[in-house]
Amino acid sequence: MKIRIIAAFLMLGAFVNAQKITCSPEDKSLFEAKIADLEQTKASNLGDTIALVGQSFLGTPYVEKTLEVGDTETLVVNFGGLDCTTFVENVLAFSLMLQHQQTAFENFTDNLETVRYRNGDLNGYPSRLHYFTEWIRNNEKKGLVKDITAELGGVELEKPINFMGTHRNLYPFLASDENFESMLAVEKEIAKEKLCYLPQDQIEDKEHLIKSGDILALATSIKGLDVTHTGIAIHQPDGRLHLLHASSKNGEVEISELPLADYLKNIKSNIGIIVARPTLLSL
């Protein structure tokens, strides 16, 4: 009887763990192919490694709201379609694998959970790092990135970050009163932090201080929002800094045709950038 009870608990644990991850057989196959390719990646420094991992996703379709799956929050693994944030998260998760010489799918999902969720713990929809400024701060606490915006000459901006709380109807998971109240509490904590960004008109003069592989977040003037887009810095043969990103406009992961400073001038709401340098010091 005791053996049967233990076996039942083991089966339950496997079921719960399986329920926690959403991944198709196709994505599992894509993972195996990608990790095999990335194992051949050779770069002289971490930033270049991250840029190379990012470039391995070139041409991957842009798909929005890939994490809004089902009725409860799960760790969504989707290599067939990426939005700007999941692109960055996947790049970091694979880069962590290379850094620590990991090859197993379980290593990847552990890394992805660490990067995507507050304190690395998936505990419902509100535990996801929805606001990218909190994403940076929380991943800095984990030792995975360092916000260098202030070092580049960034300026502080006091601004209420409450877009989700004031646009509840745009987020299906916020139909739940429990999720909604939890997100209001998250926004209340975010309100205690100041937003530091490098103004758009200073980017060209400072772009030589930004390294390939740095994470770039596009700060916005839109009320209630901190960031509208993210990507990875990459220096190109033209000598300028460009943006490696999942582009909604062109529908795929690409390197911006224009240098970053010029690219941003075409975005009406953009006020500048936030720069986080990956360190990947911990797991």
Salt bridges, closest charged atoms under 4 A:
GLU68 OE2 - ARG128 NH1 2.87
GLU73 OE2 - ARG128 NE 2.92
GLU89 OE1 - ARG116 NE 2.72
GLU113 OE2 - LYS20 NZ 3.18
GLU134 OE2 - ARG118 NE 2.69
GLU151 OE2 - LYS146 NZ 3.05
GLU156 OE1 - LYS194 NZ 3.59
GLU158 OE2 - LYS194 NZ 3.80
ASP177 OD1 - ARG168 NH2 2.67
GLU189 OE2 - LYS192 NZ 3.03
GLU204 OE2 - ARG240 NH2 3.75
GLU207 OE2 - ARG240 NE 2.66
ASP214 OD2 - ARG277 NH2 2.82
ASP238 OD2 - HIS242 NE2 2.71
GLU254 OE2 - HIS245 NE2 3.34
ASP262 OD2 - ARG240 NH1 3.90
ASP262 OD1 - LYS265 NZ 3.66
